[in-house]
């Protein structure tokens, strides 16, 4: 059970063990954006999501703010992409 959705069962509670689905948001920039700009954006966003009023608003929407580096986000996206490729392959899902 997630605190923002107390009446919605988890996947395991719904009979689908060993799988987790979450949601996230991130800020992406075009390829080739200078590293100093990426670092500046990362620092400013990290500060912003920790402001008390922003944290409170995000919590009411069911988000737990987590600010990380661009490398961490890239690694997360890569891992999620691999996981969902596996899910699609195992479920034999075809996209028309």
PyMOL commands that place a pseudoatom at each C-alpha (Angstrom):
pseudoatom trace, name=CA, resn=UNK, resi=1, chain=A, elem=C, hetatm=0, pos=[0.000, 0.000, 0.000]
pseudoatom trace, name=CA, resn=UNK, resi=2, chain=A, elem=C, hetatm=0, pos=[1.240, 3.483, -0.834]
pseudoatom trace, name=CA, resn=UNK, resi=3, chain=A, elem=C, hetatm=0, pos=[0.257, 6.243, 1.575]
pseudoatom trace, name=CA, resn=UNK, resi=4, chain=A, elem=C, hetatm=0, pos=[-1.218, 8.370, -1.215]
pseudoatom trace, name=CA, resn=UNK, resi=5, chain=A, elem=C, hetatm=0, pos=[-3.331, 5.442, -2.527]
pseudoatom trace, name=CA, resn=UNK, resi=6, chain=A, elem=C, hetatm=0, pos=[-4.426, 3.545, 0.594]
pseudoatom trace, name=CA, resn=UNK, resi=7, chain=A, elem=C, hetatm=0, pos=[-7.239, 1.632, -1.157]
pseudoatom trace, name=CA, resn=UNK, resi=8, chain=A, elem=C, hetatm=0, pos=[-5.139, 0.460, -4.100]
pseudoatom trace, name=CA, resn=UNK, resi=9, chain=A, elem=C, hetatm=0, pos=[-3.417, -2.890, -3.560]
pseudoatom trace, name=CA, resn=UNK, resi=10, chain=A, elem=C, hetatm=0, pos=[0.252, -3.345, -4.301]
pseudoatom trace, name=CA, resn=UNK, resi=11, chain=A, elem=C, hetatm=0, pos=[1.138, -5.601, -7.210]
pseudoatom trace, name=CA, resn=UNK, resi=12, chain=A, elem=C, hetatm=0, pos=[2.082, -8.344, -4.765]
pseudoatom trace, name=CA, resn=UNK, resi=13, chain=A, elem=C, hetatm=0, pos=[-1.251, -7.963, -2.967]
pseudoatom trace, name=CA, resn=UNK, resi=14, chain=A, elem=C, hetatm=0, pos=[-2.942, -8.206, -6.385]
pseudoatom trace, name=CA, resn=UNK, resi=15, chain=A, elem=C, hetatm=0, pos=[-1.196, -11.517, -7.087]
pseudoatom trace, name=CA, resn=UNK, resi=16, chain=A, elem=C, hetatm=0, pos=[1.795, -10.273, -9.111]
pseudoatom trace, name=CA, resn=UNK, resi=17, chain=A, elem=C, hetatm=0, pos=[4.865, -11.053, -7.000]
pseudoatom trace, name=CA, resn=UNK, resi=18, chain=A, elem=C, hetatm=0, pos=[8.427, -9.829, -7.475]
pseudoatom trace, name=CA, resn=UNK, resi=19, chain=A, elem=C, hetatm=0, pos=[7.567, -6.751, -9.469]
pseudoatom trace, name=CA, resn=UNK, resi=20, chain=A, elem=C, hetatm=0, pos=[7.481, -3.102, -8.556]
pseudoatom trace, name=CA, resn=UNK, resi=21, chain=A, elem=C, hetatm=0, pos=[6.110, -0.191, -10.535]
pseudoatom trace, name=CA, resn=UNK, resi=22, chain=A, elem=C, hetatm=0, pos=[6.642, 3.384, -9.559]
pseudoatom trace, name=CA, resn=UNK, resi=23, chain=A, elem=C, hetatm=0, pos=[6.465, 6.764, -11.113]
pseudoatom trace, name=CA, resn=UNK, resi=24, chain=A, elem=C, hetatm=0, pos=[9.019, 9.475, -11.327]
pseudoatom trace, name=CA, resn=UNK, resi=25, chain=A, elem=C, hetatm=0, pos=[9.692, 12.742, -13.004]
pseudoatom trace, name=CA, resn=UNK, resi=26, chain=A, elem=C, hetatm=0, pos=[12.959, 14.149, -14.147]
pseudoatom trace, name=CA, resn=UNK, resi=27, chain=A, elem=C, hetatm=0, pos=[14.286, 17.102, -16.041]
pseudoatom trace, name=CA, resn=UNK, resi=28, chain=A, elem=C, hetatm=0, pos=[15.984, 16.228, -19.319]
pseudoatom trace, name=CA, resn=UNK, resi=29, chain=A, elem=C, hetatm=0, pos=[17.910, 18.541, -21.600]
pseudoatom trace, name=CA, resn=UNK, resi=30, chain=A, elem=C, hetatm=0, pos=[18.936, 18.197, -25.245]
pseudoatom trace, name=CA, resn=UNK, resi=31, chain=A, elem=C, hetatm=0, pos=[22.007, 16.129, -26.061]
pseudoatom trace, name=CA, resn=UNK, resi=32, chain=A, elem=C, hetatm=0, pos=[25.062, 18.324, -26.232]
pseudoatom trace, name=CA, resn=UNK, resi=33, chain=A, elem=C, hetatm=0, pos=[23.961, 20.697, -23.452]
pseudoatom trace, name=CA, resn=UNK, resi=34, chain=A, elem=C, hetatm=0, pos=[27.163, 21.937, -21.783]
pseudoatom trace, name=CA, resn=UNK, resi=35, chain=A, elem=C, hetatm=0, pos=[28.021, 20.161, -18.519]
pseudoatom trace, name=CA, resn=UNK, resi=36, chain=A, elem=C, hetatm=0, pos=[28.187, 23.431, -16.579]
pseudoatom trace, name=CA, resn=UNK, resi=37, chain=A, elem=C, hetatm=0, pos=[24.572, 24.181, -17.565]
pseudoatom trace, name=CA, resn=UNK, resi=38, chain=A, elem=C, hetatm=0, pos=[23.489, 20.660, -16.575]
pseudoatom trace, name=CA, resn=UNK, resi=39, chain=A, elem=C, hetatm=0, pos=[25.273, 20.995, -13.231]
pseudoatom trace, name=CA, resn=UNK, resi=40, chain=A, elem=C, hetatm=0, pos=[23.699, 24.406, -12.590]
pseudoatom trace, name=CA, resn=UNK, resi=41, chain=A, elem=C, hetatm=0, pos=[20.216, 23.090, -13.361]
pseudoatom trace, name=CA, resn=UNK, resi=42, chain=A, elem=C, hetatm=0, pos=[20.812, 20.050, -11.166]
pseudoatom trace, name=CA, resn=UNK, resi=43, chain=A, elem=C, hetatm=0, pos=[21.909, 22.169, -8.200]
pseudoatom trace, name=CA, resn=UNK, resi=44, chain=A, elem=C, hetatm=0, pos=[19.010, 24.597, -8.541]
pseudoatom trace, name=CA, resn=UNK, resi=45, chain=A, elem=C, hetatm=0, pos=[16.400, 21.849, -8.917]
pseudoatom trace, name=CA, resn=UNK, resi=46, chain=A, elem=C, hetatm=0, pos=[17.855, 20.027, -5.891]
pseudoatom trace, name=CA, resn=UNK, resi=47, chain=A, elem=C, hetatm=0, pos=[17.475, 23.218, -3.826]
pseudoatom trace, name=CA, resn=UNK, resi=48, chain=A, elem=C, hetatm=0, pos=[13.969, 23.852, -5.149]
pseudoatom trace, name=CA, resn=UNK, resi=49, chain=A, elem=C, hetatm=0, pos=[12.492, 20.443, -4.342]
pseudoatom trace, name=CA, resn=UNK, resi=50, chain=A, elem=C, hetatm=0, pos=[13.698, 20.745, -0.754]
pseudoatom trace, name=CA, resn=UNK, resi=51, chain=A, elem=C, hetatm=0, pos=[11.953, 24.055, -0.094]
pseudoatom trace, name=CA, resn=UNK, resi=52, chain=A, elem=C, hetatm=0, pos=[9.284, 23.456, 2.579]
pseudoatom trace, name=CA, resn=UNK, resi=53, chain=A, elem=C, hetatm=0, pos=[6.350, 24.688, 0.462]
pseudoatom trace, name=CA, resn=UNK, resi=54, chain=A, elem=C, hetatm=0, pos=[7.490, 22.700, -2.589]
pseudoatom trace, name=CA, resn=UNK, resi=55, chain=A, elem=C, hetatm=0, pos=[8.036, 19.551, -0.484]
pseudoatom trace, name=CA, resn=UNK, resi=56, chain=A, elem=C, hetatm=0, pos=[4.573, 19.955, 1.025]
pseudoatom trace, name=CA, resn=UNK, resi=57, chain=A, elem=C, hetatm=0, pos=[2.901, 20.404, -2.364]
pseudoatom trace, name=CA, resn=UNK, resi=58, chain=A, elem=C, hetatm=0, pos=[4.762, 17.459, -3.858]
pseudoatom trace, name=CA, resn=UNK, resi=59, chain=A, elem=C, hetatm=0, pos=[3.716, 15.311, -0.882]
pseudoatom trace, name=CA, resn=UNK, resi=60, chain=A, elem=C, hetatm=0, pos=[0.044, 16.176, -1.465]
pseudoatom trace, name=CA, resn=UNK, resi=61, chain=A, elem=C, hetatm=0, pos=[0.500, 14.884, -5.019]
pseudoatom trace, name=CA, resn=UNK, resi=62, chain=A, elem=C, hetatm=0, pos=[2.074, 11.653, -3.784]
pseudoatom trace, name=CA, resn=UNK, resi=63, chain=A, elem=C, hetatm=0, pos=[5.656, 12.533, -4.678]
pseudoatom trace, name=CA, resn=UNK, resi=64, chain=A, elem=C, hetatm=0, pos=[8.624, 12.102, -2.389]
pseudoatom trace, name=CA, resn=UNK, resi=65, chain=A, elem=C, hetatm=0, pos=[11.235, 14.539, -3.680]
pseudoatom trace, name=CA, resn=UNK, resi=66, chain=A, elem=C, hetatm=0, pos=[14.588, 13.013, -4.421]
pseudoatom trace, name=CA, resn=UNK, resi=67, chain=A, elem=C, hetatm=0, pos=[17.238, 15.093, -6.090]
pseudoatom trace, name=CA, resn=UNK, resi=68, chain=A, elem=C, hetatm=0, pos=[20.242, 13.387, -7.595]
pseudoatom trace, name=CA, resn=UNK, resi=69, chain=A, elem=C, hetatm=0, pos=[22.899, 13.863, -10.196]
pseudoatom trace, name=CA, resn=UNK, resi=70, chain=A, elem=C, hetatm=0, pos=[22.445, 13.664, -13.950]
pseudoatom trace, name=CA, resn=UNK, resi=71, chain=A, elem=C, hetatm=0, pos=[24.532, 10.482, -13.892]
pseudoatom trace, name=CA, resn=UNK, resi=72, chain=A, elem=C, hetatm=0, pos=[22.188, 8.895, -11.353]
pseudoatom trace, name=CA, resn=UNK, resi=73, chain=A, elem=C, hetatm=0, pos=[19.147, 9.787, -13.457]
pseudoatom trace, name=CA, resn=UNK, resi=74, chain=A, elem=C, hetatm=0, pos=[20.792, 8.396, -16.595]
pseudoatom trace, name=CA, resn=UNK, resi=75, chain=A, elem=C, hetatm=0, pos=[21.596, 5.143, -14.772]
pseudoatom trace, name=CA, resn=UNK, resi=76, chain=A, elem=C, hetatm=0, pos=[18.029, 4.915, -13.468]
pseudoatom trace, name=CA, resn=UNK, resi=77, chain=A, elem=C, hetatm=0, pos=[16.546, 5.446, -16.938]
pseudoatom trace, name=CA, resn=UNK, resi=78, chain=A, elem=C, hetatm=0, pos=[18.898, 2.814, -18.367]
pseudoatom trace, name=CA, resn=UNK, resi=79, chain=A, elem=C, hetatm=0, pos=[17.921, 0.292, -15.673]
pseudoatom trace, name=CA, resn=UNK, resi=80, chain=A, elem=C, hetatm=0, pos=[14.197, 1.011, -16.069]
pseudoatom trace, name=CA, resn=UNK, resi=81, chain=A, elem=C, hetatm=0, pos=[14.452, 0.659, -19.846]
pseudoatom trace, name=CA, resn=UNK, resi=82, chain=A, elem=C, hetatm=0, pos=[16.123, -2.730, -19.477]
pseudoatom trace, name=CA, resn=UNK, resi=83, chain=A, elem=C, hetatm=0, pos=[13.501, -3.894, -16.978]
pseudoatom trace, name=CA, resn=UNK, resi=84, chain=A, elem=C, hetatm=0, pos=[10.566, -2.849, -19.174]
pseudoatom trace, name=CA, resn=UNK, resi=85, chain=A, elem=C, hetatm=0, pos=[12.173, -4.437, -22.248]
pseudoatom trace, name=CA, resn=UNK, resi=86, chain=A, elem=C, hetatm=0, pos=[12.299, -7.662, -20.244]
pseudoatom trace, name=CA, resn=UNK, resi=87, chain=A, elem=C, hetatm=0, pos=[8.655, -7.325, -19.156]
pseudoatom trace, name=CA, resn=UNK, resi=88, chain=A, elem=C, hetatm=0, pos=[7.506, -6.677, -22.729]
pseudoatom trace, name=CA, resn=UNK, resi=89, chain=A, elem=C, hetatm=0, pos=[9.560, -9.589, -24.060]
pseudoatom trace, name=CA, resn=UNK, resi=90, chain=A, elem=C, hetatm=0, pos=[8.368, -12.048, -21.389]
pseudoatom trace, name=CA, resn=UNK, resi=91, chain=A, elem=C, hetatm=0, pos=[4.732, -10.979, -21.789]
pseudoatom trace, name=CA, resn=UNK, resi=92, chain=A, elem=C, hetatm=0, pos=[5.086, -11.214, -25.577]
pseudoatom trace, name=CA, resn=UNK, resi=93, chain=A, elem=C, hetatm=0, pos=[3.624, -7.735, -25.988]
pseudoatom trace, name=CA, resn=UNK, resi=94, chain=A, elem=C, hetatm=0, pos=[3.590, -6.443, -29.556]
pseudoatom trace, name=CA, resn=UNK, resi=95, chain=A, elem=C, hetatm=0, pos=[3.141, -2.826, -30.492]
pseudoatom trace, name=CA, resn=UNK, resi=96, chain=A, elem=C, hetatm=0, pos=[1.200, -2.246, -33.691]
for i in range(1, 96): cmd.bond("trace and resi %d" % i, "trace and resi %d" % (i + 1))
show_as sticks, trace
zoom trace
